[in-house]
Amino acid sequence: MSLTISQLHTLRDLANKAAQRAGAIIKEKQGTQVKVLKKDGGDTLASCVVTEVDMAAEKAILELLTPTLKDYNLGLLTEESTDDESRFNHDYFWCIDPLDGTLAYSRNEDGYSTSIALVSRVGVPIIGVVYNPRTDTLYHAIKDQGAFKNDAPFKVSDHSKNLTLLFDQSYLSHPDYESHIRELKDHLQAIGLNELKINPLGGAVMNAISTIELAPALYYKLPKKTLGGGSLWDFAASSVIQSEAGGLNSDYYKEALELNRRESTFMNHRGIIFCSSENILKVLIKRP
C-alpha cells in the first residue's frame, strides 16, 4: 500500500511533534545527574552507552507514534527496544533513535539529537525528522518534497574554500587516522579547496546533517569487520534530509545505503559517506 502525499504530511507533522516532545525531555534533564548504563552494541564506547534519558525520550515518541502502527499498517524499529522484525512485514516502518550522540549528551557536549524516519520495506527513507535540542532546531523532509530547517527551506551552500571533515570521536584512535588525513589534504587542490578543517562533532546524525550546515563538508565511516559503524536509525532520517537539501550520501563504495538489511542493524559492512557535493567524493581514496 502506497501512502498518499496527504498521509505523508500528516505522519511528518506527527513525527515533528514527537521529536520535539522527546527533545523537551532531553533538555529538561541536561546538566542533571544522568545515570549512564551499558548495553550490547558495537566496538566503540558510543555504541554501548545508554541513559535513562534515552528510555524516557523513546517512551514520549512512542506515545504519539504507536497509534499510527495500526492506523497506517506500519512496522517499528527503535534503538532502545528489541527488533521485532515488523519492518520486514509492512510496506513502511518507523525507524527511531530517541537520543543519538548519547555519549556527547552525557558529557554535555555538542552533537546529540533525536531522529525519526519513515522507511519503506525496500530500505528507502520517505520521511526524515531530526531535532537538535541544544539549538532548538528541527530539520525535516519528505522524499521529493524538499528539506526544511524549522519552517525555512534547507539547501546546501558551499561558498567556503575550506573542506570541513566531520567524524565520530572513535576515528581519532583508528591506526590509519594520520595517513588518511594526509591523503585528504593531498587531494584538496584537485577540487579547488585550500584547507582541511577537522571537526569531530559528536553523534552520527548531527555529523550527517552538518555536511549541509558546514558545507563544503565530508563525513565518512570506513567499512570494518567488527560490529558498529552506525546503525539504520542513525542514517535513515539524516539521509533523506541531507539528500533533499542537495547533499549526497551512499555507502563507502558509492552504492545506495542499505537501510533495512536483515543481517544486522549495524552499517559497518560497507561504511557510509555523506558529503555536500559530488566533487568532494574525489578526495576519497577507495579502500577495501
Protein Blocks (a to p, Z undefined) as FASTA:
>chain_A
ZZdfklmmmmmmmmmmmmmmmmmmmmmmgopacddddddddfbfklmgccfklmmmmmmm
mmmmmmmmmmnopadddfkbccehlmmmcfbdcdddfbghklmmmnopahiacddddddf
kopafbdcdddfklopacdddehiapaehjbccddddfbfbdcddddfklmmpmklmmmm
mmmmmmmmmnopabdcdddfbpmklmmmmmmmmgccdddddddfbgceiifklmmmmmmm
mmmnopacddfkopacdfbbfkbmbfklnopaddfbfklmmmpccdZZ
